[in-house]
Amino acid sequence: RDNMQNIVDELSFFQNKGKEMALVSSGAIGSGLEALRIKNRPDDITDLQMAAAVGQLRLISIYDDLFGAKECAIGQILLTHDVLNNKEQHMNAQNTLLSLISHKIIPIINENDTVSTEEIKFGDNDVLAALVAILIGADALILLTAIDGLKKSLSDNKTERISIVEEVNDAIFSHVKDVKDNLSSGGMTSKLQSAQLATSKGIPVVIADGRKKDVLKNILNGNDEGTFLVPVK
């Protein structure tokens, strides 16, 4: 909740400054598993859907409380992969998102895990975020994670943050050493894949530490924060 509060504080600050913001949020399944006192992420799709049904309500309720305290209106959008693959539904989703944004309502987007199956899942919210960024013609995509951007290994077993990536290629992917998490399905690999997708459409991407205070302000003020991935021109 503290991390959510930090993000809400920053999004509401920029919203009140006239910026147009959209939030793709994970956490529905994790929130549901917590409520159900299940410690590890299940493999069975129906168990995941059950957790999502419980957790999505809890997640959006917290966001509603936090954004409400900042006098910022929010709207919930749940998407599945087949929606974006269907021309009519794709346009409907796009129109709804753009309408919310134009009316100064922050869309909170998540995968509709309660009905998704293995065949239609995005895989993780990094991919969903890239697809949404393309869908709404975003000026930038910021992927927040638990580390300060992409790291490269040094000879003394230490790591060094990579500030700028000119092109997402095999050499860049070679720096990734993902660690399996009990609750989430994404990792740095998925973030780089998502960045590759977004940058190919001309959208700049930043991967940064979402737990850090004022991380969005630092990024949008042009400071050296996280890893900046240059868009393809």
Secondary structure as GFF3:
##gff-version 3
##sequence-region A 1 233
A	DSSP	alpha_helix	2	16	.	.	.	ID=ss1
A	DSSP	beta_strand	23	24	.	.	.	ID=ss2
A	DSSP	alpha_helix	28	35	.	.	.	ID=ss3
A	DSSP	alpha_helix	45	69	.	.	.	ID=ss4
A	DSSP	beta_strand	73	79	.	.	.	ID=ss5
A	DSSP	alpha_helix	81	85	.	.	.	ID=ss6
A	DSSP	alpha_helix	87	102	.	.	.	ID=ss7
A	DSSP	beta_strand	105	111	.	.	.	ID=ss8
A	DSSP	alpha_helix	125	136	.	.	.	ID=ss9
A	DSSP	beta_strand	141	145	.	.	.	ID=ss10
A	DSSP	beta_strand	151	153	.	.	.	ID=ss11
A	DSSP	beta_strand	159	161	.	.	.	ID=ss12
A	DSSP	beta_strand	164	165	.	.	.	ID=ss13
A	DSSP	alpha_helix	170	173	.	.	.	ID=ss14
A	DSSP	alpha_helix	188	200	.	.	.	ID=ss15
A	DSSP	beta_strand	205	209	.	.	.	ID=ss16
A	DSSP	alpha_helix	215	220	.	.	.	ID=ss17
A	DSSP	beta_strand	227	229	.	.	.	ID=ss18
###
